Amino acid sequence: MRKAAEAGEAAAVGEFDAENAKDTKRQADAGIQTIKFDGAAAEAFRAKAYQAGWEGIIKQSPEHGPKLREFFSKK
């Protein structure tokens, strides 16, 4: 069962890539401009996004939010 799940997950990557490409094209055709961050700017944006997300979770659940953050965050 585990091998089947791993194979399914591996196949899904290509499907998600194709769906993302179609969605990006659809947005471009609608006049939506794609913004791409590289290097330090990408890392700073990602860090702020994660921080804002965890702040919302912790605000919603002050007791369990910090525990969830510890469990799901990379060390």
N, C-alpha and C positions, 0 to 999 in steps of 0.2 A: 504494500500500500504506500509506503514511504517513497519507493522508487517511482511509482506512478505520480505521486504528488510533485516530486522534484522534476519529473519530465514535463508535467503540466505547467509548472511555474516557468521552466526554461522556454517552453513554447509561447507562453503568454507575453514574454518580453518583446518578441517580434510583432505580436498583435497590438500591443500597446504602442510600440513605435509607429506602426502604420496608422493607428487611430490618431495619435498625436500629430503626425504629418498631415493627415486630412483636416484635422481641426485647425492647425496652423494656417493651412492654405485657405480654409473657409474664412478665418478671421482676416487674413490679408486681403482676400477678395472683398470683404466688407469694409475695408479701409482701416482695420485695426493694426497698429504698428507693434511689432515685437521688440521688446527690450531685452538685451542680454547683458548680464554683468559678468565680468571676468576678474580673476585674481582676487586681490584684496577687497575690491568692491563687492564681489559675489559673496565672499566670506562674511563681510560686515552685514550685508543684507540678510543672509541666512541666519546669522547670530541674532539680529534684531527680531526676525520673524519667529524664531524659536523662543526667544525671551518673551515676546508678546503673547505667544500661544500658551506658554506655561504660566504666565501671570494670570491669564484668564481662567485657566484650570484651577490654579491655587485660590483665586478669588472665589470661584464657585464652590470649591471644597477645600477649605483651609486645613482640615484634618488629613484627607487622603491625597490631595494634590501633591504635596512635597514627597510623599512616599512613591507616588506614581512617577514623578520626575526622576527620582533616584533609581527606580527600577528600569525605566526606559531610556535613560541618558547613557551615553558612552562614557566610559571612565578612562 
